[in-house]
Every structure is written in structure tokens, then in C-alpha cells.
Amino acid sequence: MYYFDGVYSITSDNLPPIQFERMKDVLTDVFYTISDVKRLFLREFPDADTSSINPYTLKTLGFRVYSGYVVKNTYPSAVDYFRELLTTEDVVNAKALSRSVLNVVAYSSELYRLRSNYEIVEYAPLQYINIRRLNAAGITVEHFKKYCSDVAAYHEKGEYFTVKSMHQNGFTHELDDLGFDEWFYSSVLLEDRNCFSYQRIGGSRIFLRGKPGATLGDMLVWLLEQRQKIDLYDLIDLLEDHYGISLPKEKLMEIISGTTLYYDTIMEAVYIDYDTYFEEI
């Protein structure tokens, strides 16, 4: 198909009736990657030319065609389909969705939009609860905004924390009564980008109050500024027990090597810098 002088001209042929009818029967799902459609086409017609599966023939088969994938034209757009996937049920397990769907940019964009508005909240990795379910329990978006402001007020600017560490430090809130795991509360916090930046690492999310660019490397520097020195295994225990961050020794050492901290391989101790290490020896 090409466009010239205000008119679309079709250069692709329809599928032969036998192929067309068979593919109409085969393509029963709402979403396919184009490569999957071609694979199914060859399964049904091994000697066929996959160039017959093109934007024009896909449209005749009842799909809207996008970059690398198609969606049934019963949906006004792909975004409408992705929104339905994420909001029809009160609780959605995205782990059950095709990886092909999860990798689509439009899906990710709609997911981020829904999360940023608290229309859905991720209560566990790739598992979401709808705000209407929370509304039924008396929880509104305003509760989430108040939670974020209360957590922000509890921490100094430049302070690193996790949901686990702030609870261990004595922070309590009415939303705690919902009984969700720490992942839910961190999902609420990470949408407040004015107050927090965050990084997901070691099975947790670390937060930095009031500054952009939270990283575990910078968090380690922040911890050592308070201690000057710490045994590597004590650091591993501190991260896991107080912050809920589980990392193998090798990964932690790799992160340390990318910072200004100094690691003594003999003593297996971490110092705020080389000068502090040198003073000790």
C-alpha cells in the first residue's frame, strides 16, 4: 500500500480464500506478535510465502497493526486492550501475561500511567490491585498522597531508607493496617517523584529522600560516612536485617568497587576512603 495525491493504493493481494478462512479460524486471540502470526501461517501452510502476512492482509483478518504486533480491531486501539488487561479485574497477576505483551512499549506506557495515578498499585512484583478494591476498604488516592508526605517528613533530605528500615526505626502509619507486604508501600512511595528517588535491588527498593538518582553505591557511601569502617560481613547483615536488601558477597564487592569506598581484601573490611584505611594501619 502507498499514498499518492490524497489516495491510498493497495499493492498487496488478499490471501487466497482457503488461507484466509483458515487463518481466521486459527487467530482467535486478541494479541499476537507478527512473527507469531507468520509462524502459525507456516504451520498451516508449510509451502506458503510469509510475505503474504503483511499489514494489509492482517487488517483483512480483523487486526489493527502496530510495530511488531497486532490487536483485534474490536478494540479502538492497542492501549484500550492493555488498559483492559490491567483494570478489568480487581487483582491482576501480570506474570500470567505473555512476555510478548510485557515487552510492548505501549503496554509499559499504559502500566506506568495507571500506576502513577494510583489507579492500580503493585502489591507484589508484577501483581496489581485496583483502586476500586481499595476504595471499598475506605482507602483513597488522598490516603496515598498523605502517606508519601508523612514518610517524607520522617526522613532528612539526602537520607537513604527502605520500607523495612523505616518501620524498624519506629515509623508507623494508618495504612499499615491494610496488612500488605513492604512491596505495596514502596510502590506507593515511588510514584512521588518530587519527594523520593529509588532503585530496585536485592529484592527490595531503596529510597533517597529529596534527591534524584538513588543508587546502592551512593547508599553505601552514605552508610560509611556515619561509620567510617565496617566489616564486609557486618555490612551484608546490616543491609539484609535492617534494610531488607539481600546481595551475595561478590555482587556487593562489585558495587563497592564502583564507589569511592576502599575495600581491604585481607581484613575484608570497607572504609570510607583510602586515607581512613591508611591511618588505621
C-alpha positions in Angstrom: 0.0 0.0 0.0 1.2 3.5 -0.8 -0.2 7.0 -0.6 -0.1 9.4 -3.5 -2.0 12.6 -4.3 -4.5 12.1 -1.5 -5.3 8.5 -2.4 -4.2 5.2 -0.8 -3.4 2.5 -3.4 -3.3 -1.2 -2.4 -0.3 -3.1 -3.8 -0.8 -6.3 -1.6 -3.1 -9.0 -2.6 -5.7 -10.7 -0.4 -4.9 -14.1 1.0 -6.4 -16.9 -1.1 -9.8 -17.8 0.3 -8.6 -21.2 1.7 -5.7 -19.5 3.6 -7.9 -16.5 4.6 -10.6 -18.7 6.1 -8.1 -21.0 7.9 -6.2 -18.1 9.4 -9.5 -16.5 10.6 -10.2 -19.8 12.4 -6.6 -20.0 13.8 -6.2 -16.4 15.0 -8.6 -16.5 17.9 -6.6 -14.5 20.4 -6.7 -10.7 20.8 -3.0 -10.1 20.7 -0.2 -11.6 18.5 3.3 -10.6 17.5 3.6 -10.5 13.8 6.3 -13.1 13.9 3.9 -15.5 15.7 1.2 -14.9 13.1 3.8 -15.8 10.4 4.8 -18.9 12.4 1.2 -20.0 12.6 0.7 -19.3 8.9 3.6 -21.6 8.1 2.3 -24.2 10.4 -0.9 -24.3 8.5 0.6 -23.8 5.1 4.2 -25.0 5.1 4.9 -24.1 1.5 3.4 -20.7 1.7 5.4 -17.4 1.4 5.3 -15.5 4.7 5.4 -12.2 2.8 1.6 -12.9 2.4 1.3 -11.9 6.0 1.7 -8.1 5.8 -0.1 -5.0 7.2 -2.9 -5.2 4.5 -3.7 -8.9 5.0 -3.5 -8.6 8.7 -6.1 -5.8 8.5 -8.4 -8.0 6.4 -8.0 -10.7 9.1 -9.5 -8.3 11.6 -6.5 -6.8 13.3 -5.1 -3.4 14.0 -1.4 -3.4 13.0 1.4 -1.9 15.1 5.1 -2.1 15.1 5.8 -5.8 15.6 2.4 -6.8 16.9 -1.4 -6.8 16.1 -4.5 -6.4 18.2 -8.1 -7.4 17.3 -9.9 -4.5 15.7 -12.7 -5.0 18.2 -10.6 -2.6 20.4 -10.4 1.0 19.4 -6.6 0.9 20.0 -3.9 -1.3 21.5 -3.9 1.0 24.6 -7.5 0.2 25.2 -6.7 -3.5 25.2 -3.7 -3.1 27.5 -5.9 -1.0 29.8 -8.5 -3.7 29.9 -5.8 -6.3 30.8 -4.7 -4.2 33.7 -8.0 -2.9 35.1 -10.9 -5.3 34.4 -10.2 -7.4 37.4 -9.7 -6.0 40.9 -6.5 -8.1 41.2 -4.2 -8.7 38.2 -1.3 -11.1 38.0 0.8 -9.9 35.1 3.0 -12.9 35.5 0.3 -14.8 33.6 0.6 -12.4 30.6 2.6 -13.2 27.6 6.1 -11.9 27.7 5.4 -10.5 24.2 2.8 -8.3 25.8 5.0 -7.2 28.6 7.7 -6.1 26.2 5.5 -3.8 24.2 6.3 -0.1 24.8 2.6 0.9 24.6 1.8 -1.7 27.4 4.6 -0.3 29.6 3.4 3.3 29.0 -0.2 2.5 30.0 1.1 0.5 33.0 3.2 3.4 34.2 0.3 5.8 33.6 -2.1 3.7 35.7 0.4 3.3 38.4 1.4 7.0 38.5 -2.3 7.9 39.1 -2.7 5.1 41.7 -5.4 3.5 39.5 -3.5 0.3 40.2 -0.9 -0.4 42.9 1.8 -3.1 42.6 1.4 -5.1 45.8 4.0 -7.7 44.8 6.3 -8.0 41.8 4.0 -7.9 38.6 0.9 -8.2 40.7 -1.5 -5.3 40.9 -4.6 -4.3 42.9 -7.1 -1.8 41.6 -8.0 1.4 43.4 -11.7 0.4 43.4 -10.9 -2.6 45.6 -9.0 -0.3 48.0 -11.9 2.3 47.8 -14.2 -0.5 49.1 -11.9 -0.7 52.1 -12.1 3.1 52.6 -8.7 3.8 51.1 -8.4 6.6 48.5 -5.7 8.2 46.4 -5.6 11.0 49.0 -4.5 8.4 51.6 -1.6 7.5 49.4 -0.5 11.1 49.0 -0.7 11.7 52.7 1.4 8.6 53.3 4.1 9.9 51.0 4.1 13.3 52.7 4.3 11.7 56.1 7.2 9.4 55.1 9.0 12.4 53.5 8.6 14.4 56.8 10.0 11.4 58.7 13.3 11.5 56.8 16.0 14.1 56.3 16.9 15.3 52.8 19.6 13.1 51.5 18.7 10.2 53.8 18.5 6.6 52.4 15.9 4.2 53.6 13.7 1.3 52.7 10.2 0.5 54.0 11.7 -2.1 56.2 14.3 0.2 57.7 11.8 3.0 58.5 9.5 0.5 60.2 12.4 -0.7 62.3 13.3 2.9 63.1 9.8 3.3 64.5 7.7 4.8 61.7 4.0 3.8 61.9 1.0 4.9 59.7 -2.7 4.1 59.4 -2.1 2.4 56.1 -0.1 -0.2 57.9 -3.4 -1.7 59.0 -4.0 -2.8 55.3 -1.7 -5.6 56.0 0.2 -5.6 52.7 3.9 -6.5 52.4 6.6 -3.9 52.1 6.4 -4.1 48.3 3.0 -2.4 48.3 4.1 0.5 50.4 7.2 1.0 48.4 5.0 1.0 45.2 3.0 3.9 46.8 6.2 5.9 47.6 8.0 5.5 44.3 5.2 7.4 42.5 6.0 10.6 44.5 9.0 11.7 42.4 9.1 15.1 44.0 10.0 13.6 47.4 11.9 10.4 46.5 14.1 8.7 44.0 14.5 4.9 44.2 16.4 1.9 42.9 15.2 -1.7 42.9 18.0 -4.0 44.0 18.5 -7.1 46.2 14.8 -7.9 46.4 13.9 -4.5 47.8 13.6 -0.9 46.8 15.9 1.7 48.3 14.7 5.3 48.5 16.6 8.6 48.7 14.7 11.5 50.3 14.6 14.7 48.3 17.3 14.0 45.7 17.4 12.3 42.3 19.5 9.3 41.4 19.2 6.8 44.2 21.8 4.0 43.9 23.0 1.4 46.3 26.6 2.5 45.7 25.8 6.0 47.0 23.8 4.5 49.8 26.9 2.5 50.9 28.9 5.7 50.9 26.2 7.3 53.0 26.3 4.5 55.5 30.1 4.6 55.7 30.1 8.4 56.3 28.4 7.5 59.5 30.6 4.6 60.5 34.0 5.3 58.7 34.6 1.5 58.7 32.6 -1.7 58.7 33.4 -5.4 58.3 32.1 -6.7 55.0 30.0 -9.4 56.6 28.6 -6.9 59.1 27.6 -4.8 56.1 25.9 -7.7 54.4 24.0 -8.4 57.6 23.1 -4.7 58.1 21.7 -4.5 54.5 19.7 -7.7 54.9 18.5 -7.3 58.5 17.8 -3.6 58.6 17.1 -2.7 55.0 15.8 -6.0 53.5 18.4 -6.0 50.8 19.9 -9.4 50.1 23.0 -9.5 48.0 25.8 -12.1 47.6 29.2 -11.1 48.7 30.5 -10.9 45.1 27.8 -8.6 44.0 28.3 -6.3 46.9 32.1 -6.1 46.3 31.4 -5.3 42.7 29.2 -2.3 43.8 31.8 -1.2 46.3 34.5 -1.2 43.6 32.4 1.4 41.6 32.4 3.9 44.5 35.0 6.0 46.4 35.0 3.5 49.2 38.1 1.5 50.0 37.9 -2.3 50.5 40.8 -4.1 52.2 40.8 -7.7 50.8 42.9 -9.0 53.7 40.8 -7.7 56.6 37.6 -7.9 54.5 36.6 -4.5 55.7 35.2 -1.5 54.0 36.4 2.0 54.7 35.0 5.4 53.8 38.2 6.1 51.9 41.8 5.0 51.5 43.1 7.7 53.9 41.0 6.3 56.7 42.3 2.8 55.9 45.9 4.1 55.8 45.5 5.8 59.2 44.4 2.6 60.8 47.4 0.6 59.6 
